[in-house]
Amino acid sequence: MELNTTTILVAFAGVFLICFMKGSFGGGFAIVGIPLLSLVMDPVTAGGLLAPLFIATDLFSLRYWKPSTWSKPDLLVLLPGLVIGIAVGYGLFSVLDHRAIGIAMAAVTLIFVGMWVLRGGETAVRPRSSSKAVTAGFTSGITTMVAHSGGPPLAMYLLPLGLSKQVYGGTTSLFFTVGNIIKAAPWLALARPTAAVWTLMAICLLAVPSGVWLGWRLHAKLDQRQMYRACYGLLILTAAKLLWDGVSGYLR
């Protein structure tokens, strides 16, 4: 990666967008900002750059996503699966076909969103399921480790619970705060950031406060229905990105 003005501006914009998503929706949509980073660096370098920045974003956002916004019963079941999933993802990082994982996750996500569309944009509230929570946490752990795309599995579990927008955002935020802390060291070991990457990382730190704050302002303005519609819309964007990366990877 060459550290020049273009790289700095593009990376800064990507990190700002990721921070904005964190403030708006609690996390899980980091992949929306990754296309910008891919313009100036390869995916592994981007992963190493983002790993510490995710932690900084998470810690800053905790001033907004306070413990009162966490669904503790769900987190108690989700987090063990997340930890195991990250460990499995790290162990299989070099042998997993990231393209196939992306395509499969995109297909499942689009089916989930398609069912929501067929219901007229209404969320069918379902009771909690420990088995589904463990599966969601585990799947999210693997996908967040290999592709920074752990949002869809978690969203597919949480959205049908009908949580308030604050509790949905806070639960998502803490879930990924734990995940990002755990996966930071593995990602840094895989990416081995250069001096240029560390310098760019320090510059991008400046995007964290304003990005999270502006995202939180948007969250405050959205009502419950708008919040859920925005989340489903972002799932479509995430699925499209995963599908594009997977298919284009096979065509290269």
N, C-alpha and C positions, 0 to 999 in steps of 0.2 A: 504494500500500500504506500502510495506517494502522498506525503503530507503537503498539500498545497491549498490555495484559497478555495478551489472548487470542492475538494474533499471535506474541508472544514465546514463550509456552508451546507453541503448536502447532508453530512453526518449530523450537524447541529439541528437541521430541520427534521430529520428522522427521529432523533432523540426527543425533540420537543413534541412531536406528534405522539410518540409513545407515552410521554409524561401527561399529555393532555388526555389521552385515553384512560390513564390510571386515575386521574382526578375525576373524570366523568363517570366511569363505569366500574372502578375498583380494580381493574387489571384484566388480563386474559386476552387482550387484543393487541399485544405488542407486535404481532406479525403485520399489522396494518402499516407500521412505520418502517418495517424491514426492507420493502422494495426500494426505498430511497437509499438506504445503506448499500444495497447490492449494486447500485450504480457506480460506487467508488471503491468497493472492496469485496472480497470473496466471502461466502457464508460463514466459514470458520473464523475468519478475522472479525467479522461482524459479531459473532457469538462471544468472542473474547472481549471485544469492546463493550458489549452491552451487559455482560455478567455483573461487573461492579456497579454500573450505572443503574441497573435494576434495583440493587440494594439501596442506593442513595435515594432513588425515587420512592421506594417502598417506605423507608424511614421517614422521609419528609411528608408523605401522604398520610401517615398515621395521625398527624395533627387534625386531619379531617375525618378519617375513618376510625373513630374511637371505639373502644370495647362495646359500647352500647349498640353499635351497628353490626356486631358479629353474631351470627347464628351458631352458638356454641354446640348445640346437639349435632348439627350437620358437620361442623369442623372436626369434632371428635371422631367421626367415622371417615371423613374424607382424607384427613392428613396422614394417617398410617399408610393408606394406599399410595398417596403422593410420594412419600419417602421411598417406598419400595420401588415405585415406578421410575423414579429418578436413578436409583441404584442400578436397576435393570437396563435403563436407557444408556447409562454410562458404560456399563459392561459390554453392551452390544453395539456401541456407537460405530465401531469400525466395520461391523459385519451387517448391520441393518441396511436394507435398501430404503433410503430416505424418500426416494421417489414413490415407491409403492405405498409407504406409510402415508405420505401426503395425499395420494389419490384416494386411498381407502377412507381416510379421515374426511376428505372433502365430500365423498359420496354419502357417508353417514350423516354429515352435517346438513347437506342439501336435502336429504330425505326428511330429516327432523324439521327443517324450516318449511319444506313443502307441506308437511302435515299441518303446520301452523297456518299456512296460507289457506289450505282447504277448509280449515275451521273458521275462516273469515277474519283471521288476524286475532283470534281470541285464544288465550292460553288456557288449556285444560288443566285445572289444578289437580294434582295427584298427591296421595299421602307419601310420607317419607319411606324409603326402602334402604335398609342397611346394605343389602347386596349391590344395589345400583350405586350407592354412594361409594363403596369400596372400589367397584369397577371404574367409576368415573374418576376417582382419585388416582388409581393406578394408571389408567390410560392417559390421563393428563400429565402424570409424572414422566411417562415415556416420551410423549410428544413435546413437552416443554424442554426436555433434555436434548432431544435430537433436532428440534426445529423451532424452538421458542414459540410453539403453537399449542399450548396447553389449555387455551380458552374454550374451544368447542366442547370437549367432554364435560368440563365443569358446568358450562352453561346449559347443556342438555340435561343435567341433573337438577340444577338450581331453578331454572326458569319455570318448570312445571309446578314447583312448590308454591308459587304465588306469594313469595316474600315481598315485603315492602321494598321500595326502591333503595332506601337507605340500608336495610339489612342485606339486600342482594349485593349492593356495592361494597359494603363493609366486609361481608363474608368472603367475597371474591378477592378483595384486597389482602386480607390476612392470609388466605390460602396461598396466594402467589408470593407474598412476602416470605413465608416459610420456605416455599419452593425455590425462590431465587437465592436465598441465603445458602441453602443446601447445595444448589448446583453451581454456585460461583466458583468454588475451588476446582471441581472437575472441568468446567469450561476453560478456566485459565490454564489448566494443565494440558488440555487438548489444543488450545489456540496459541499458547506461549506468546503473549503480546510483545511486540517490539517497542523500542523507545518512542517511535512515532505514534504507535497506537496508544501508549500511556499518555502522551502529550495531548492527543486528540480527545482522549477520555476526560482529561482535566478540563479542556475547553468546553466539552459538552455538558459538564456538570452545571454550567451556568444556565442551561435550559431547564433544569429540574424545577426550581421554585415557581417560575412563571408558568410553565406548562401545566403542572399539577393544579396551581391556583385557578387558571383559566378553565381547566376541565371541571373543577369543583363548582365554579360559577355556572357552567352549563348544567351540571347535575342538579343544582338548586332550582333552576328554571324549568326543568322537565317535570311533568306530572307522571304518575305511575304508568299510565298507558303509553305515553311518549317514550318513557325510559325503556319499557319492554320492546316497543317497536324498534327503537334504535339498536337494542341488543340483537334482535333478530336480523336487522339489516346488516350489522357488523359481522354476524355469523356468515351471511352470504358473501361479503367481501373476503373474509378469512378463507372460506371454502374455495372461492375463485382463485385466490392466491396459491393455496395448496395444490389445487388442481393444475394450474398453469405451471408451477414449478415441477410437479411430478411428470406431467406429459412432456413438457419441453425438455426435461432431463433425459428422457428416453429418445427424443428426436435429435439430440446433439450428436 
